[in-house]
Amino acid sequence: MEAPNSPMASAQNSGHAVDPSTASADLNDICGDTDGMANEEGEEEADDAIVKEIVTALLSGGPFPAAGENDEQSQAMEQQQTNGTAMDDASFSSGLSPLASDALQPVLFASFFESQLGGKKLECGGHLYRRSRHRGDSIYWRCDQNRRYRCAGSARTVGETEGTEVELGKLHNHAPCPARCAAQRLTRQIRQTALAAGGCLPPRAVIDECLAGASDDVRAALPHVESLKRAVSRKRRSADNLSGINVHRFQQPPKQQQQKRHPTVADQKTDFAMTLRNTKQSDNADKMQQMVGTTVAENGRQQTQKMHSDGAGSSTSSVMPCPAELALCRQAVLVNSDQKQQQQLHDYEQRPVIVGYDFNAGIQWEALLDSFLTTGFQASHMGIAIQEINAMIEERSVPVQFEPGVDPFFDYPQPNRRRRRRLTIFLGYTSNLVTSGLRETFRYLLEHDQVDCVVTSAGGVEEDIIKCLRPTYLGSFKMPGNELRAGGINRAGNLLIPNSNYCAFEEWLNPILDKCLEEQRLQGTRWTPSKLIARLGSEIGDKRSICYWAWHNRIPIFCPALTDGSLGDMLYFHSVKNGGDGIVLDIVEDLRFLNTMAVRSLRTGVIILGGGVVKHHINNANLMRNGSDRTVYINSGQEFDGSDSGAEPDEAVSWGKVKGNARAVKVCADATLVFPLIVARTFARAVTQQQKCRGERSEGGGEKGHQQHQQDNQRQLERIE
């Protein structure tokens, strides 16, 4: 590489001719040893002589030498020299390939590759392809027109990061051939037409349109017309998509294709794609993008715009798509609608139009909730859930006349059995929701007898009882666990539960467990989780409790994992204290009651908040009757891990747990956000209408009802203290 102050560099910067003798050392550096590059067919001496002659002539203003097969172009350039036209920097750059002009000064790695990749070939019509890699990070390159035009152009690069300079071993020793370059561009346009058509043959009209403006020289340089109709192969299509470079092989005539094979454009593309991918992964990729502006054309074709600047000013060159390519772009973007496909979409034009709530109409809460159905995304799922639950309520309220001899009651709970309705509603929720403020929502549903069966986990029972004894506080998700543990505080999300709450629960529970054990020993009582929960509801006697209203309205609460929580800890301590002869809980009897309740239901509706054992227990019970008729899920679980918690309703259809014709819906959201709104538009509205019909007034409604609840809480705390 020549230094910035070398005679050659000075010649280019100043635009004046330099005596060839003063530049002999630089010429020897340019055309000398290429650090081990292979030279094919013993052309090294002849190539060096030709290159030296070219550079000497350009620096001295002499005539340009002939370039082998391209006699017409060479004569034109000689005529230009004969007429006395001075060859300045601009004509020098246009007379030789970009690499020939760049040989007089260091070239950045990014600029070097930008001039070689598919959209912008060398002016000789060729590319540099990777020859070999050895001696550390050195990469050697040769012109792929070595065979056709006996071009000795070569280069060496060191490293694969931005800023690496390119050392040119030999210049391109032949003049540009515009006809061949134009033929290659035209061939690429026609082949791109085949690629845009998905590999199909391009229409004859497209080929004729592309050939309409071509000159006779360009037509002569084109391959056979029939070869243009060949679609791009799948292998080449995959390589184009991988590298983002659209370089298509120029189709040689049959006689030339039979010659000895030399490295093809496919070889170039593989090498350049790998190098470009490594370059893009460098830390300075953003700076490289500032040097070269790239616009992406149809089907991944990259057309580069490089800014060339000199002392006088700057210019920008761009490649515009041809009319055929532009027509294909419009056809791809503006696809005509197919009537058959529209029918397959169930006449989508008859579907609801997406429109949100207009707050200019004022704040109307019912209209706001109804607008969720046409809002889109999970809001629409919430709107469908509201419709499904309202359908459950309406169907459940229809009286049923049973035939003589048919038992109108469920077998459970004993002795006051629950009456069968036209639709049985199963409600399931996880324990964390009872720890949150949704406990009051669940209590409201059971207080007004809006559901027929509840399935929850151990925390859903114990947290309900504990909140009647001690309060739960609001904290933060980011509170450090070590500090909370040292202070005897348990964190559930951003909720804080002091250990003193569980101490109060143990003091309240142990006497009840002693009574239950005595009844088991003396009366032979067979305890089940649901029976024990009903007993706790009757003992607590607090209208704020879910368990209390479940016991009061004979709504069974099934908890197959009752021992998985603080309640299980108390049962363990109580059993050990009694020498291992403690309370026995029969979960199989509860399973029989739950499954039989589903089997004997005329129709079933399922509302499940969360997942886990709660969700599966309800769905498995409905499997006994070939699936539930109406289903609503509310959770934030995902199905990618195969868990039952995040599974969509359609997966339950495959198991027979949800009927195939059911309009099942899953709302992917936090239940604490959406369930109170759903209840406000469904169960609460139904309860209000029922009370109006009976002329009753809600005991806990309005501001007076809120104050009454506050007074009840205060009296309960005073009684406990």
C-alpha positions in Angstrom: 0.0 0.0 0.0 1.4 3.4 -0.9 1.7 6.1 1.8 -0.5 9.2 1.6 2.5 11.3 0.5 3.6 8.9 -2.3 4.0 10.2 -5.8 0.9 8.2 -6.9 -1.3 9.6 -4.2 0.0 13.1 -4.9 -0.9 12.6 -8.6 -4.4 11.8 -7.8 -4.9 14.5 -5.3 -3.5 17.2 -7.5 -4.8 15.9 -10.9 -1.4 16.4 -12.6 0.6 13.8 -14.5 3.7 12.3 -12.9 6.8 11.2 -14.5 6.7 7.4 -14.8 10.2 7.0 -13.6 9.4 8.8 -10.3 6.6 6.3 -9.7 8.5 3.1 -10.6 8.9 2.1 -6.9 5.1 2.6 -6.4 4.3 0.6 -9.5 6.5 -2.2 -8.3 4.6 -2.1 -5.0 1.2 -2.2 -6.8 2.1 -4.9 -9.3 4.7 -6.8 -7.3 4.5 -9.8 -5.0 0.9 -10.6 -3.7 2.0 -12.5 -0.6 1.5 -15.9 -1.9 -1.5 -15.4 -4.2 -1.8 -18.2 -6.8 -1.4 -17.0 -10.4 -3.2 -19.3 -12.9 -1.6 -20.5 -16.2 1.6 -18.6 -15.8 0.3 -15.2 -16.6 2.1 -13.3 -13.9 4.9 -11.7 -16.0 2.5 -10.7 -18.8 -0.1 -9.3 -16.4 2.5 -7.2 -14.6 3.7 -5.7 -17.8 0.2 -4.9 -19.0 -0.7 -3.3 -15.6 2.5 -1.2 -15.5 1.8 0.0 -19.0 -1.8 1.0 -18.1 -0.8 3.0 -15.0 2.2 4.5 -16.7 0.0 5.7 -19.6 -2.6 7.1 -17.3 0.0 9.0 -15.1 1.8 10.4 -18.2 -1.3 11.1 -20.3 -0.2 8.6 -22.9 -2.4 6.4 -25.1 -4.4 3.7 -23.4 -3.3 0.1 -24.4 -5.6 -2.4 -26.1 -7.5 -4.7 -23.9 -7.6 -8.1 -25.5 -11.1 -9.1 -26.7 -12.8 -5.8 -26.0 -11.3 -4.1 -29.1 -14.2 -1.7 -29.7 -14.0 -0.1 -26.3 -10.3 0.1 -26.4 -10.3 1.9 -29.8 -12.8 4.4 -28.4 -10.6 5.2 -25.4 -7.5 5.5 -27.7 -9.5 7.9 -29.9 -10.3 9.9 -26.8 -6.6 10.1 -26.0 -5.7 10.9 -29.6 -8.2 13.8 -29.7 -6.2 15.3 -26.8 -8.8 14.9 -24.1 -7.1 15.1 -20.7 -7.9 12.3 -18.4 -8.7 13.9 -15.0 -9.8 12.1 -11.8 -13.4 11.7 -13.0 -12.5 10.2 -16.4 -9.8 8.1 -14.7 -12.5 6.6 -12.4 -14.9 5.9 -15.3 -12.1 4.5 -17.5 -11.0 1.8 -15.1 -12.8 -0.3 -12.6 -13.4 1.1 -9.1 -10.5 -1.1 -7.8 -8.2 0.4 -10.3 -8.9 4.0 -9.1 -8.8 2.8 -5.5 -5.3 1.4 -6.0 -3.8 4.8 -5.6 -5.0 5.3 -2.1 -6.0 3.2 0.9 -9.5 1.8 0.6 -11.8 1.0 3.6 -13.0 -2.5 4.0 -16.7 -1.6 3.9 -16.3 0.6 0.8 -14.4 -2.3 -0.9 -17.2 -4.8 -0.3 -19.9 -2.2 -1.2 -18.4 -2.0 -4.7 -18.3 -5.8 -5.1 -21.7 -7.0 -3.9 -24.5 -7.9 -6.4 -26.1 -4.6 -7.1 -22.9 -2.9 -8.3 -20.4 -5.0 -10.3 -16.9 -4.0 -11.3 -17.0 -1.9 -14.5 -15.2 -4.8 -16.2 -18.4 -6.8 -15.7 -16.9 -9.1 -13.1 -16.7 -9.6 -9.4 -13.9 -10.5 -7.0 -14.3 -13.9 -5.4 -12.6 -15.3 -2.4 -9.6 -17.3 -3.5 -8.2 -18.6 -0.3 -7.5 -17.7 3.3 -4.1 -18.3 5.0 -1.4 -16.4 6.8 -3.6 -15.3 9.7 -6.5 -13.1 8.7 -5.4 -12.5 5.1 -8.0 -13.2 2.4 -7.0 -13.3 -1.3 -9.3 -12.3 -4.1 -9.3 -12.6 -7.9 -11.6 -11.3 -10.7 -14.0 -13.9 -12.0 -13.4 -12.6 -15.5 -9.9 -14.1 -15.4 -10.9 -16.7 -18.0 -13.1 -14.7 -20.3 -11.1 -11.5 -20.5 -7.8 -12.9 -19.0 -8.2 -10.3 -16.3 -5.4 -10.4 -13.7 -7.3 -8.2 -11.2 -6.5 -9.3 -7.6 -6.5 -8.0 -4.1 -5.7 -9.0 -0.5 -7.6 -8.0 2.6 -6.5 -8.3 6.2 -9.1 -8.9 8.9 -12.9 -8.7 8.8 -13.6 -5.5 10.7 -14.4 -1.9 9.6 -11.3 0.1 8.8 -9.3 -2.7 7.4 -7.5 -1.6 4.3 -7.5 -3.4 1.0 -4.2 -4.1 -0.7 -4.6 -4.4 -4.5 -2.1 -6.9 -5.9 -2.9 -6.3 -9.6 -5.2 -4.0 -11.5 -7.9 -5.1 -13.9 -6.1 -5.2 -17.3 -9.1 -4.8 -19.6 -11.3 -1.8 -20.3 -15.0 -1.8 -19.4 -17.5 -3.5 -21.6 -20.8 -1.6 -21.3 -22.7 -4.0 -23.5 -21.8 -6.9 -21.2 -22.7 -5.0 -18.1 -26.0 -3.8 -19.5 -26.7 -7.4 -20.6 -26.1 -8.6 -17.1 -28.4 -6.0 -15.6 -31.1 -6.9 -18.1 -30.6 -10.6 -17.4 -30.9 -10.0 -13.7 -34.2 -8.1 -14.2 -35.7 -10.9 -16.2 -34.5 -13.5 -13.7 -35.9 -11.4 -10.8 -39.2 -11.6 -12.6 -39.1 -15.4 -12.3 -38.1 -15.1 -8.6 -41.0 -12.7 -7.9 -43.4 -15.2 -9.5 -42.4 -17.8 -6.9 -40.1 -19.7 -9.3 -42.6 -19.9 -12.2 -41.7 -19.1 -15.8 -41.9 -15.4 -16.5 -44.5 -14.4 -19.2 -43.2 -13.9 -22.7 -44.7 -10.4 -22.6 -42.4 -9.5 -19.7 -39.3 -10.7 -21.5 -40.3 -8.8 -24.6 -40.9 -5.6 -22.5 -37.5 -5.9 -20.9 -35.8 -6.5 -24.3 -37.7 -3.6 -26.0 -35.2 -0.9 -25.0 -32.0 -3.0 -25.4 -29.5 -2.2 -28.1 -28.1 -4.7 -30.6 -24.9 -4.9 -28.6 -26.8 -5.8 -25.5 -28.9 -8.3 -27.3 -25.8 -9.9 -28.7 -24.3 -10.2 -25.2 -27.5 -11.8 -23.8 -27.7 -15.6 -23.4 -30.3 -17.5 -25.4 -33.8 -16.2 -24.8 -35.1 -19.5 -23.7 -32.6 -19.7 -20.9 -34.0 -16.4 -19.6 -37.3 -18.2 -18.9 -35.7 -20.6 -16.5 -36.8 -20.0 -13.0 -34.3 -19.4 -10.2 -33.6 -22.7 -8.6 -34.7 -23.4 -5.0 -31.1 -23.7 -3.8 -30.2 -20.3 -5.3 -33.5 -18.8 -3.9 -32.5 -20.0 -0.4 -29.1 -18.5 -0.7 -30.5 -15.2 -1.9 -32.9 -15.1 1.1 -30.0 -16.0 3.5 -27.5 -13.4 2.3 -29.8 -10.7 1.1 -27.6 -10.4 -2.1 -29.3 -10.9 -5.4 -26.4 -11.8 -7.7 -27.5 -14.1 -10.6 -25.2 -16.1 -12.7 -24.8 -14.8 -16.3 -26.0 -17.6 -18.6 -23.2 -18.5 -21.0 -23.9 -19.8 -24.5 -23.9 -23.6 -24.7 -20.3 -23.6 -26.2 -18.9 -21.5 -23.5 -20.7 -23.5 -20.8 -18.7 -26.6 -21.9 -15.4 -24.9 -21.1 -13.5 -25.7 -18.0 -15.4 -24.5 -15.0 -14.1 -21.5 -13.1 -15.5 -20.0 -9.8 -19.0 -18.9 -10.4 -21.1 -16.1 -8.9 -22.6 -18.7 -6.5 -19.1 -19.2 -5.1 -18.7 -15.4 -4.8 -22.1 -15.1 -3.1 -21.3 -17.7 -0.4 -18.0 -16.0 0.4 -19.3 -12.5 0.4 -22.4 -13.4 2.4 -20.3 -14.9 5.1 -17.9 -11.9 5.2 -20.8 -9.5 5.1 -22.5 -11.3 8.0 -19.4 -11.1 10.1 -19.0 -7.4 9.2 -22.6 -6.7 10.3 -21.9 -8.3 13.6 -19.0 -6.0 14.4 -19.3 -3.2 17.0 -19.0 -0.5 14.3 -21.8 -1.7 12.1 -23.7 1.5 12.6 -20.8 3.6 11.3 -20.7 1.4 8.2 -24.4 2.0 7.5 -23.7 5.7 7.6 -21.1 5.3 4.9 -23.3 3.2 2.6 -27.0 3.9 2.1 -29.0 0.8 1.2 -32.5 0.6 -0.2 -34.3 -2.7 -0.5 -36.2 -3.4 -3.7 -38.7 -6.2 -4.5 -37.8 -9.8 -3.4 -34.8 -8.9 -1.3 -32.9 -7.1 -4.2 -30.4 -4.7 -2.7 -29.6 -1.5 -4.7 -26.7 0.6 -3.2 -26.2 4.3 -3.3 -22.7 5.3 -2.6 -21.6 8.9 -2.1 -18.5 9.8 -4.2 -16.9 13.1 -3.2 -13.9 15.0 -4.5 -12.5 18.5 -4.3 -15.2 20.0 -6.6 -18.3 18.5 -5.1 -20.4 15.2 -4.7 -22.8 13.2 -6.7 -25.3 10.4 -5.9 -26.2 7.4 -8.2 -29.2 5.1 -7.8 -30.7 2.2 -9.6 -34.4 2.5 -10.3 -36.7 -0.5 -10.8 -37.9 -1.2 -14.3 -41.6 -1.0 -15.3 -41.9 -4.7 -15.1 -40.6 -4.8 -11.6 -42.8 -2.0 -10.6 -45.8 -3.8 -12.0 -44.9 -6.9 -10.0 -44.6 -4.8 -6.8 -48.1 -3.4 -7.3 -49.5 -6.8 -8.0 -47.9 -8.3 -4.8 -49.1 -5.4 -2.6 -52.6 -5.0 -4.0 -53.8 -8.6 -4.1 -57.3 -8.9 -5.4 -59.8 -10.4 -3.0 -61.1 -13.9 -3.9 -64.8 -14.5 -3.3 -64.2 -18.1 -2.4 -61.7 -17.1 0.2 -64.1 -14.5 1.6 -66.8 -17.3 2.0 -64.2 -19.4 3.8 -63.8 -16.6 6.2 -67.5 -16.8 7.0 -68.4 -13.6 5.3 -66.0 -11.4 7.3 -67.8 -8.3 6.1 -70.8 -9.3 8.2 -68.6 -9.4 11.4 -68.6 -6.6 14.0 -66.7 -3.5 13.0 -63.9 -2.5 15.4 -64.9 0.7 17.2 -64.1 1.9 20.7 -66.1 3.9 23.3 -66.8 7.5 22.5 -66.3 9.5 25.7 -68.0 12.5 24.2 -71.2 10.7 25.1 -70.4 11.0 28.8 -69.5 8.3 31.3 -72.0 5.5 30.9 -70.4 2.4 32.5 -72.6 -0.2 31.0 -72.1 1.2 27.5 -68.3 1.4 28.2 -68.2 -2.3 29.2 -70.3 -3.2 26.2 -67.9 -1.4 23.9 -65.1 -3.9 24.9 -66.7 -6.4 22.5 -65.7 -4.3 19.5 -62.5 -2.9 20.9 -60.3 -5.8 19.8 -57.5 -7.9 21.4 -58.3 -9.1 24.9 -61.0 -6.5 25.4 -63.0 -8.4 22.8 -62.3 -11.6 24.6 -63.6 -9.9 27.8 -66.7 -8.8 25.9 -67.3 -12.4 24.7 -66.9 -13.6 28.3 -69.5 -11.1 29.5 -71.9 -12.5 26.8 -71.2 -16.1 27.8 -71.8 -15.4 31.6 -75.0 -13.5 30.9 -76.2 -16.5 28.8 -75.4 -18.7 31.8 -77.4 -16.5 34.1 -80.4 -16.3 31.8 -80.4 -20.0 31.1 -80.0 -20.8 34.8 -83.0 -18.6 35.8 -85.4 -20.6 33.6 -87.6 -22.9 35.8 -87.4 -26.6 35.3 -90.3 -29.1 35.5 -89.0 -32.6 36.3 -90.9 -35.6 35.3 -92.5 -37.7 38.1 -89.9 -40.1 39.6 -87.0 -37.9 38.7 -85.1 -36.5 41.7 -85.0 -32.7 41.4 -82.1 -32.4 43.9 -78.4 -33.2 43.9 -77.1 -35.8 46.3 -75.0 -33.2 48.2 -74.8 -31.5 50.6 -76.6 -33.6 53.2 -79.1 -33.3 54.8 -80.3 -30.2 53.0 -79.6 -31.0 49.4 -79.2 -28.4 46.7 -81.9 -28.1 44.0 -81.0 -28.8 40.3 -81.4 -26.0 37.8 -81.5 -25.8 34.1 -77.8 -24.9 34.1 -75.3 -25.5 36.8 -72.5 -23.0 37.3 -69.1 -24.2 38.5 -66.8 -21.5 39.9 -63.1 -22.1 40.4 -60.5 -19.7 41.7 -57.0 -20.0 43.1 -55.9 -19.0 46.7 -54.0 -15.9 45.7 -57.2 -14.3 44.5 -58.8 -14.7 47.9 -55.7 -13.1 49.4 -56.4 -10.2 47.1 -59.5 -8.0 47.1 -61.4 -10.4 44.9 -62.4 -12.2 48.1 -65.3 -9.7 48.4 -66.4 -10.4 44.8 -66.5 -14.1 45.5 -68.4 -13.6 48.7 -70.9 -11.4 46.8 -71.6 -14.3 44.3 -72.2 -16.9 47.1 -74.2 -14.4 49.2 -76.7 -14.0 46.5 -76.6 -17.7 45.4 -75.3 -17.0 41.9 -73.2 -20.2 41.6 -73.9 -23.8 42.4 -70.5 -25.2 43.1 -67.0 -23.9 44.1 -63.6 -25.5 43.7 -60.6 -23.8 45.2 -57.2 -24.6 46.8 -56.2 -24.6 50.5 -55.4 -20.9 50.5 -58.8 -20.0 49.2 -60.2 -21.4 52.4 -57.7 -20.4 55.0 -57.2 -16.9 53.7 -60.9 -16.3 53.8 -61.0 -17.3 57.5 -57.8 -15.5 58.4 -59.2 -12.2 57.0 -62.1 -12.5 59.4 -59.5 -12.6 62.2 -56.7 -10.3 61.0 -56.2 -7.9 58.1 -53.9 -8.3 55.1 -51.9 -5.2 54.0 -50.7 -3.7 50.8 -46.9 -3.7 50.2 -44.7 -3.8 47.1 -43.4 -6.4 44.7 -39.8 -5.1 45.3 -39.7 -5.4 49.1 -36.6 -7.4 50.1 -37.4 -10.9 51.4 -34.6 -11.0 54.0 -36.0 -7.9 55.8 -39.5 -9.2 55.6 -38.5 -12.6 57.0 -36.6 -10.9 59.9 -39.8 -8.9 60.7 -42.1 -12.0 60.6 -44.0 -10.8 57.5 -44.9 -13.0 54.5 -45.3 -11.5 51.1 -47.7 -12.7 48.4 -46.9 -10.5 45.4 -47.4 -7.0 46.7 -49.6 -8.2 49.6 -48.2 -8.5 53.2 -49.5 -11.1 55.7 -47.9 -10.9 59.2 -47.2 -14.2 61.0 -49.5 -13.1 63.8 -52.4 -13.7 61.4 -51.5 -17.4 61.3 -51.1 -17.5 65.0 -54.6 -16.2 65.4 -55.8 -18.7 62.9 -54.2 -21.6 64.8 -55.8 -20.4 68.1 -59.2 -20.3 66.5 -58.9 -23.6 64.6 -57.6 -26.0 67.2 -60.8 -26.1 69.3 -62.8 -26.8 66.2 -60.5 -29.7 65.2 -60.8 -31.2 68.7 -64.6 -31.2 68.3 -64.4 -32.8 64.8 -62.1 -35.5 66.1 -64.5 -36.2 69.0 -67.4 -36.6 66.5 -65.3 -38.9 64.4 -64.5 -41.1 67.4 -67.9 -41.1 69.1 -70.3 -40.7 66.2 -68.4 -42.3 63.4 -68.5 -39.1 61.3 -66.7 -39.4 57.9 -65.0 -36.1 57.3 -64.3 -34.8 53.8 -62.6 -31.5 52.8 -66.0 -30.1 51.7 -67.6 -31.1 55.0 -64.8 -29.6 57.1 -65.0 -26.3 55.1 -68.8 -26.2 55.7 -68.1 -26.6 59.4 -65.6 -23.8 59.4 -68.1 -21.6 57.7 -70.7 -22.3 60.3 -68.2 -21.7 63.1 -66.9 -18.4 61.8 -70.4 -16.8 61.7 -69.0 -13.8 59.8 -71.0 -12.4 56.9 -67.8 -11.2 55.3 -66.7 -14.8 54.8 -67.0 -16.8 51.7 -67.2 -20.0 53.7 -70.1 -18.6 55.8 -72.3 -17.9 52.8 -71.4 -21.2 51.2 -72.6 -23.0 54.3 -75.7 -20.7 54.6 -76.8 -21.2 51.0 -75.8 -24.9 50.8 -73.2 -24.3 48.1 -70.4 -27.0 48.3 -66.8 -25.9 48.3 -64.5 -28.7 47.1 -60.8 -28.5 47.9 -58.9 -31.6 46.7 -55.6 -30.1 48.0 -56.8 -28.9 51.4 -53.6 -30.0 53.1 -51.4 -27.8 50.8 -51.2 -24.7 53.0 -51.5 -23.3 56.5 -54.6 -25.4 57.1 -52.5 -28.5 56.3 -49.9 -27.4 58.8 -52.6 -27.2 61.5 -53.9 -30.6 60.6 -50.4 -32.0 60.8 -49.7 -30.5 64.3 -53.1 -31.6 65.5 -52.5 -35.2 64.3 -49.1 -35.4 65.9 -50.5 -34.0 69.2 -53.1 -36.8 69.2 -50.5 -39.5 68.7 -51.2 -40.0 65.0 -54.8 -40.8 65.5 -56.2 -37.5 64.2 -58.9 -36.4 61.8 -59.3 -38.5 58.6 -60.4 -36.7 55.4 -61.9 -38.8 52.6 -61.1 -37.0 49.3 -62.6 -39.8 47.3 -66.1 -39.1 48.7 -65.7 -35.5 47.6 -64.6 -36.6 44.2 -67.7 -38.7 43.8 -70.0 -35.9 44.9 -68.3 -33.4 42.4 -68.4 -35.8 39.4 -71.9 -36.9 40.1 -73.0 -33.2 40.4 -71.7 -32.7 36.9 -73.2 -35.9 35.5 -76.7 -35.1 36.9 -76.6 -31.5 35.6 -78.9 -30.7 32.7 -76.3 -28.2 31.3 -73.1 -26.8 32.8 -71.3 -23.5 32.7 -67.7 -23.1 33.9 -66.0 -20.0 35.2 -62.4 -20.6 36.1 -60.0 -18.0 37.4 -56.4 -19.2 37.3 -55.2 -22.7 36.7 -53.6 -25.7 38.4 -55.6 -28.2 40.4 -58.7 -25.9 40.4 -59.0 -25.7 36.6 -58.3 -29.4 36.0 -60.7 -30.6 38.8 -63.6 -28.8 37.3 -62.8 -29.8 33.7 -62.3 -33.4 34.7 -65.7 -33.5 36.4 -67.3 -32.1 33.2 -65.5 -34.8 31.2 -67.9 -37.3 32.9 -70.7 -35.6 30.9 -68.8 -35.2 27.6 -67.8 -31.6 28.3 -69.2 -28.3 29.6 -71.7 -26.3 27.6 -70.3 -22.8 28.3 -66.8 -22.1 29.4 -64.9 -18.9 30.5 -61.2 -18.9 31.4 -59.5 -15.9 33.0 -55.7 -16.3 33.5 -52.4 -15.1 32.2 -50.9 -18.5 31.6 -49.3 -19.5 28.3 -49.6 -22.8 26.5 -46.1 -23.0 25.1 -44.8 -25.1 28.0 -47.7 -27.6 27.7 -49.1 -26.8 31.2 -52.8 -27.3 31.9 -52.9 -23.8 33.5 -52.1 -22.0 30.3 -53.9 -24.3 27.9 -56.5 -22.8 25.6 -60.2 -24.0 25.7 -59.6 -25.8 22.4 -57.2 -28.1 24.1 -59.8 -29.1 26.6 -62.1 -29.8 23.6 -59.6 -32.5 22.4 -59.9 -34.2 25.9 -63.7 -34.0 25.9 -63.8 -31.6 28.8 -65.4 -28.8 26.8 -68.0 -29.5 24.1 -66.9 -28.9 20.6 -69.9 -26.7 19.8 -69.4 -24.5 22.9 -68.4 -20.9 22.5 -65.5 -21.2 25.0 -63.3 -18.1 25.5 -60.1 -17.4 27.4 -59.3 -13.9 28.7 -55.5 -13.5 29.0 -55.4 -10.9 31.8 -55.0 -10.4 35.5 -58.2 -11.6 37.1 -58.0 -8.8 39.7 -58.4 -6.3 36.8 -61.1 -7.8 34.7 -63.3 -10.0 36.9 -64.9 -7.2 39.0 -65.8 -5.5 35.7 -67.3 -8.7 34.4 -69.3 -9.3 37.5 -70.6 -5.7 37.4 -72.0 -6.3 33.9 -73.3 -9.8 34.6 -74.1 -11.1 38.1 -74.4 -7.8 39.8 -76.9 -6.5 37.2 -78.9 -9.8 37.5 -79.0 -9.5 41.3 -80.1 -5.8 41.1 -82.9 -6.7 38.7 -84.1 -9.6 40.9 -84.2 -7.3 43.9 -86.2 -4.7 42.0 -88.7 -7.3 40.9 -89.1 -8.4 44.6 -89.2 -4.8 45.9 -86.1 -5.5 48.0 -83.1 -3.4 48.7 -79.6 -4.7 48.9 -78.4 -4.8 52.5 -74.9 -3.8 51.5 -75.6 -1.4 48.7 -74.5 2.2 48.3 -72.5 4.4 50.8 -74.6 3.1 53.7 -73.7 -0.4 52.9 -70.0 0.5 52.8 -70.2 2.1 56.2 -72.0 -0.9 57.6 -69.1 -3.2 56.4 -66.6 -0.9 58.0 -68.4 -1.0 61.3 -68.7 -4.8 61.1 -64.9 -5.0 60.6 -64.2 -2.8 63.5 -66.5 -4.7 65.9 -64.9 -8.0 64.8 -61.4 -6.7 65.5 -62.4 -5.4 68.9 -64.0 -8.8 69.7 -60.8 -10.7 68.7 -58.5 -8.3 70.7 
